[in-house]
Every structure is written in C-alpha cells, then in structure tokens.
Amino acid sequence: MKNKKRRIAVSIVCCVLAAVLCAGAAMFGRLGLTLAGVKCDVENGVYVIDYKEDYKLQQLLDEGGITTQDELAKYLIRILLKGLPIGIDYDVPSLACSSFIAGTPEGGRVFGRNLDNQETDLAVVKTAPKDGYRSVSVVNLSFLGYTKEHTPAKLTDRIVAMGAPYFPLDGINEKGLAVGVLQLQAAATDQNTEKVDVDTTLAIRILLDRAANVEEAVALLRQYDMHASAGGCYHFQLADATGKSVVVEYIGDEMVIVEPQDGFLAATNFYLSEVPFDYEPQGMDRYDGMKETLTEKGCVLTAEEAMALLQKVALTGTAPDAQGRSYSTQWSSVYDLTAPALTLCPDRNTEALYRFSPTE
C-alpha cells in the first residue's frame, strides 16, 4: 500500500510539472525553447544560446530606446517576461581590451579582439531576427548577474539569460561586419538631442542586426543618441569583409571617426584622437605590442597568427584595484570577415578553441 501511495504521489508531481511546463510553453513560446536549449560547457565556462525568441528590438527603438541598464531591465521584464516580477540586476564593470584588423595571406580579412575583465563565464549568443542579419556575439555573463556559483547550467537559473542579445561586447554578422567595444577612463558619453536613445551594448546589437558594412554601421550610429553603459566611456572598432575598419570615438559627446594609417588600425584603452581634456590612458603597452607584430608582418596574419597575437597582448592578471578586483583576459575572438565565423578562445586556453558561424 505504501508503494502504491508513493507511485500515486510521484504521478501527481509529474502531472503538476507537466502542467507547469505546458503553461510556460504557452506563455513564453520560443523563449522557453531557447532557454531549454542552452548548451553548457561548465568546465570551460562557455554557454551557447541559440536565441529563437523575437527580442523585440524594433519595439524598443519605437518606444524611444533606453539610456540605462535599469530601463532595459524594465523593458525586458515587461515585454519578454510578460510582466513577471523577476529581479534582473545587470551590471557592466570596467573593461580593459585590445582589438586589431589584419589581412590574410589568401586575401581575406581577420578581426582580433581580447576581452579583459574580472573572472567570468561567457555566453555565445546566436540570433536570427526576421528583420535583420544573423549573427554570433559574445556576452560577459557577469553583466547578467551570473557568478561561478550561479550559472546558466541549471535550467531554473536561465531566465535572466533572456536579456543576452542586448549585451554583446563583440560579434560578427552574416555579412562579415564585426564590432568590438573597448573602455576609456574618461567622462561618460551622454548625447542629448531628439534622436532615439541607445546605450553601448544596445548599439552593438543594432549594428549586428542591421549593418552590412562599416559605412552602414557608422551611418546607423549617427542616427542615435549614445549613452555610455554604467557611467563609463567607450570606443568601438568596426571592421568588414572588404577590409575597411574604423574606430568610432565620442569626444565631448561628438562622434569622431578614426581611419587606419599605413594600413594599420588597432585599439586598446586610450583615445586614438586628440582630446581637449585630461583622462587616464591605459593599454599603451598592449597597443605597442600589436603594432610591432602587425608592422613586422605587413598587417598580414593567418588566423593562427592572429590568435597568437591576441595571446601575446593578453592580460594574465593585474594587481588588485581599490576594490580588490583583478583583471585578466577572459576571452579572445578571431573573426573571419571574409567567410564570416568566430574562433573563440576562453581564458587564454588555446587548447580549447570553439568555432561558430552566423549561418550554421
């Protein structure tokens, strides 16, 4: 009799769980499929999110955009989570990064980028919007509130990851446009005109979805008021399949375009433009390291040499700052701009390389 009661109890629990899952599927549709399908490599801290839900980018822009992460969180809760009272605490800490563009011996183009930050896991986010280009991008999971103990490995902890498409730090779309963002230790960009408002990572989302090349990307950025994420200041390096690359900077809330010189263009954490104010330039040693190698190679590298250059200028751990935070290279991205794809190296571990394509 006890065993019979236990079987009945288990059956009731299964029925309840099935009902909850069915209700969730009906309520959240493809978002539930997205969260259920997250691929987890816990050992290397890499999660792959094949985002199947419409993340309502155009609706966000039609409503005027956002100026802060709090506004973005409220939008995502209202639109994607159907108003459920789920706490979302997005945080964008300081970044210290490196990026460059180079040709390849075969006549192609590669874009390299290191993301330097506190220890974190990462997510590769694949998107295929109906009204935009397919892309792959890389997201720092600590920005979504995840920690080493709280990760998307558990299905119940994945709901916050629904905001991942809005937090890319670098990425490439099917047309071969690649974007990387790098921080500057200066006053935050805070444009204030009548244009639609965007923050740093929302801008990257727009570019990956809607720009086929650097020219279109620059034109798009001019259409928006930029509000730097988390009170920071940033510049972007853009590159496309033709080999064109620029760095977009904001000086006194004015957008400035930096072109290559003698075929060379790289960026770290200082302005490439002259600025009329004092700030703390950083990363000059990493910049010099990239310039030295690229100059020696005539700005032509194989994909393997591009990854080796990123490892050459990688941070292996800085001295703790005033808050006790130490920074190191969390991932290295080599983007093939000619046959759009990402080769990803987490935590400077060149024995654990991943490859992703926007179209696969």
Secondary structure, 3 states (H helix, E strand, C coil): CHHHHHHHHHHHHHHHHHHHHHHHHHHHCHHHHHHHCCEEECCCCEEEEEECCCCCHHHHHHCCECCCHHHHHHHHHHHCCCCCCCCCCCCCCCCCCEEEEEECCCCCEEEEEEEEECCCCEEEEEECCCCCCCEEEEEEHHHHCCCCCCCCCCHHHCHHHHHHHHCCCEEEECCCCEEEEEEECCCCCECCCCCEEEEHHHHHHHHHHHCCCHHHHHHHHCCEEEECHHHCEEEEEEECCCCCEEEEEEECCEEEEECCECCECEECECCCCCCCCCCCCECHHHHHHHHHHHHHCCCECCHHHHHHHHHHCCCCCCCCCCCCCCCEEEEEEEEECCCCEEEEEECCCCCCCEEECCCC
